[in-house]
Structure formats: C-alpha cells, structure tokens
Amino acid sequence: MSRWLVQTVARTCRGVAAAIRARWKIFWAVAIGVFILSLLLPLVVLSLARGPFNHITFNPWLSRLPEWLVYSDDTFSRKVEFVSDMALGWVIANNAGGEVEWGFILDVPSVVRFVLTSFLFGAYFALWFYRRDQVRQYGWGTQVAQYGGAAGAVTSGLGFTTEACSVMGCGVPVLPVIGLALTGVSSGTLVFLAQLADVATVVVLSVIALGVAWLGWLVGGTLKER
C-alpha cells in the first residue's frame, strides 16, 4: 500500500512538473491573474457597494520585523504565532464623520491563501492545456478536453465569489466577496456569510487540488509511454 502511494504521488508530481515546464507561460499568466484578482476584487466590490476607499497603509512595524525575529527573547512558537497572523497592510474608507466605513485587511493568512490558490489554478490550467494537446495528438481521454476547461472556469468563478476576505467595518472580521455587497443585512446573515466563506474556501481549494492531482496523474502516466 505504501509503495503504491509513493508511486502514485511521484507519478502525479512528475506530471504536474512536466506540464508547468511545458506550459510555463500559461501557468504564470493564470497564477498572476488569480493573485491580482484575489487582491483587487474585494476592493472593487466594497468600493461599489459602500463607497471608494481613501487611503492604503502598510504596517509600519514591518521594518522592525527582521530585528525582532533575530534579537527578541520571545520563544520560537510565539514568533511563529505572531507572524502567522500578522497584518501587512490595510485599505481604508472613511465616512463623512472621519470614522471607518469599511476596511480590507491584507494579512499573512490571506497572502498564503492567495499564493496557494494562484498556484493551484495555474497548475490546473497548465495541466489542462498540456493534456488537451495530448488528446489532439494521440486521441487520449477526450473527456478531459471537453469538460476540464469548463470545470476549471466554474471552479474559478466559485472561488472568486466565495473566497474569504479579512474586512472591518462590516460587522464580522471575514466575509466572502459575494457577501461584501450585502453588508447592510442582519448580523445573523453576516455570520452565516462568514461561515460560508470558511467552508467555501476549503471546498474550492480541495476541488481544484483534486483536479490538479487527477490531471497530474494522467499526464505523469504518459511520460513513460512516449
């Protein structure tokens, strides 16, 4: 069982690596596009729903972070805990009274999630195009060419609209993008949307990861045959 698992993982990784190398332009185009959209889409939705933002601020303490990590007497676990939840910057919109109307927080968990999502979608479409070319050349697995791209597009749309965003001034600390335009509704609905963001993020990442694993396994199996 363990040998089969190792062989399966190796075959999948080999297929993913081969597709990214062969379709690196597609990989980077999709990955960078997804990352930029992950950053900008919440700002666009919030600006349209609740008014434009006033300023962007980066965490001023970031300049002291290397010194603190090296010379601080805090324990390693404390440093990891602090960095893993640290805010990197904020986008703030103030109302006429000078109070915060809404804010979008860019923190370490968000960046990690954006990077992971970007990599998975970039790898998925690199694999899909690579496999599509195999289908055209060798006539293998026509279902991949017919349905793989549509599945990736649907998953992308679902991911962008339900992805968790760290926000303030909306009643709850985390909302999906689709919920940002509904921040005037009841607190119970906002709590439900916050829970939806957590669940949907896990579901979308799991689905696209399975798609990458499956396509990687298919592609990896053809490398020895050619």
C-alpha positions in Angstrom: 0.0 0.0 0.0 2.8 2.4 1.0 4.7 1.6 -2.2 1.6 2.2 -4.3 1.0 5.5 -2.6 4.6 6.6 -3.2 4.4 5.7 -6.8 1.1 7.5 -7.3 2.4 10.7 -5.6 5.6 10.5 -7.7 3.7 10.0 -10.9 1.4 12.9 -10.1 4.3 15.3 -9.2 6.1 14.3 -12.3 3.0 15.1 -14.4 2.5 18.5 -12.7 6.1 19.4 -13.1 6.2 18.4 -16.8 3.0 20.4 -17.5 4.3 23.5 -15.8 7.6 23.3 -17.6 6.0 22.8 -20.9 3.2 25.4 -20.4 5.0 27.9 -18.1 3.5 30.9 -19.8 0.0 29.7 -19.2 0.9 28.7 -15.6 2.3 32.2 -14.8 -0.4 34.1 -16.6 -3.2 32.3 -14.7 -1.3 32.3 -11.4 -0.5 36.0 -11.5 -4.0 36.8 -12.8 -5.7 34.9 -10.0 -3.4 36.6 -7.4 -4.2 40.1 -8.7 -7.9 39.4 -8.8 -7.8 38.0 -5.3 -6.3 41.3 -4.2 -8.4 43.7 -6.3 -11.9 42.1 -6.4 -12.8 42.7 -2.7 -11.7 46.4 -3.2 -13.8 46.8 -6.3 -16.9 45.2 -4.7 -16.5 47.2 -1.4 -15.9 50.4 -3.3 -19.1 49.9 -5.4 -21.2 48.7 -2.5 -20.1 51.1 0.3 -18.1 53.9 -1.3 -14.5 54.3 -2.6 -11.5 53.9 -0.3 -9.5 56.9 1.0 -6.0 55.5 1.6 -3.7 52.5 1.6 -1.5 51.9 4.6 1.2 49.3 5.1 2.0 48.0 8.6 4.8 50.4 9.8 6.1 47.7 12.1 7.2 45.5 9.2 10.5 47.4 9.0 11.3 46.2 12.6 10.2 42.6 11.9 13.7 41.2 11.0 15.3 42.8 14.1 12.6 41.4 16.3 12.8 37.9 14.8 16.6 37.8 15.3 17.1 39.5 18.6 13.8 39.1 20.5 13.8 36.9 23.6 10.3 35.6 22.7 10.1 31.9 22.1 10.1 30.4 18.6 6.5 29.3 18.9 5.5 32.9 19.9 7.3 34.3 16.9 5.6 31.8 14.6 2.2 32.6 16.1 2.7 36.3 15.7 4.0 36.2 12.1 1.4 33.7 11.0 -1.4 36.2 11.9 0.3 39.5 11.2 -1.4 42.2 9.2 0.7 43.5 6.3 -1.5 46.4 5.3 -4.9 48.0 5.2 -7.2 49.7 2.6 -9.4 52.1 4.5 -12.6 54.0 3.5 -13.7 56.7 5.9 -17.2 58.2 6.0 -18.0 62.0 6.2 -17.5 61.9 10.0 -14.0 60.5 9.7 -14.9 57.1 11.0 -14.0 53.9 9.3 -16.8 52.9 6.8 -15.0 49.8 5.7 -11.6 48.3 5.5 -9.8 45.5 3.7 -7.0 43.8 5.6 -4.1 42.1 3.9 -2.6 39.7 6.4 -0.3 36.7 6.3 -3.1 34.1 6.2 -4.7 35.9 3.2 -1.4 36.1 1.3 -0.7 32.4 1.9 -4.2 31.5 0.7 -3.8 33.8 -2.4 -0.5 32.2 -3.3 -1.8 28.7 -2.8 -4.9 29.4 -4.8 -2.9 31.0 -7.6 -0.5 28.0 -7.8 -3.4 25.5 -7.9 -5.3 27.3 -10.6 -2.1 28.0 -12.6 -1.1 24.3 -12.3 -4.6 23.2 -13.3 -4.8 25.2 -16.5 -1.2 24.3 -17.4 -2.1 20.6 -17.0 -5.4 21.0 -18.9 -3.7 22.7 -21.9 -0.9 20.1 -21.8 -3.4 17.2 -21.7 -5.5 18.8 -24.4 -2.6 18.8 -26.7 -2.0 15.1 -25.9 -5.7 14.4 -26.8 -5.3 16.1 -30.2 -2.0 14.3 -31.0 -2.8 10.8 -29.6 -6.6 10.8 -29.2 -6.5 10.0 -25.4 -9.1 10.9 -22.9 -11.5 13.2 -24.9 -13.5 13.9 -21.7 -10.6 15.9 -20.4 -10.6 18.2 -23.4 -14.4 18.6 -23.3 -15.1 19.1 -19.6 -11.8 20.0 -18.0 -11.7 23.7 -19.1 -15.4 24.2 -18.2 -14.8 22.7 -14.7 -11.8 25.0 -14.2 -13.8 28.0 -15.2 -16.7 27.1 -12.9 -14.4 26.5 -10.0 -12.6 29.8 -10.7 -15.9 31.7 -10.6 -17.0 30.0 -7.4 -13.6 30.6 -5.8 -13.6 34.3 -6.6 -17.1 34.9 -5.3 -16.9 32.9 -2.1 -13.3 33.4 -1.2 -12.7 34.6 2.4 -11.7 38.2 2.8 -10.5 39.9 6.0 -12.5 43.0 6.5 -13.5 45.6 9.1 -16.5 47.8 9.4 -18.8 45.1 8.1 -19.9 43.5 11.4 -17.7 40.4 11.1 -14.0 40.0 10.5 -14.2 37.7 7.5 -16.7 37.7 4.6 -16.8 36.1 1.1 -16.6 38.5 -1.8 -20.2 37.8 -2.7 -21.2 38.9 0.8 -19.3 42.2 0.7 -22.2 43.9 -1.2 -24.7 42.7 1.4 -23.1 44.2 4.4 -26.3 46.2 5.3 -28.2 43.0 6.1 -28.8 41.5 9.6 -26.0 40.3 11.8 -27.3 36.8 11.6 -26.9 36.8 7.8 -23.4 38.2 8.1 -22.4 35.5 10.5 -23.8 32.9 8.0 -21.8 34.5 5.2 -18.7 34.5 7.3 -19.2 30.7 7.9 -19.9 30.2 4.2 -16.5 31.9 3.4 -14.6 29.4 5.6 -16.4 26.4 4.2 -16.3 27.5 0.5 -12.6 28.3 0.7 -11.8 24.8 1.9 -14.2 23.3 -0.7 -12.8 25.2 -3.7 -9.2 24.6 -2.8 -10.0 20.9 -2.2 -11.8 20.6 -5.6 -9.1 22.3 -7.6 -6.4 20.3 -5.7 -8.1 17.1 -6.7 -8.3 18.3 -10.3 -4.6 19.0 -10.3 -3.8 15.6 -8.7 -6.0 13.8 -11.3 -4.6 15.6 -14.3 -1.1 15.3 -12.9 -1.6 11.6 -12.5 -2.9 11.3 -16.1 -0.1 13.3 -17.6 2.5 11.5 -15.4 1.4 8.2 -16.7 2.0 9.2 -20.3 5.6 10.3 -19.8 7.0 6.8 -19.7 4.9 5.7 -22.6 6.3 8.3 -25.0 
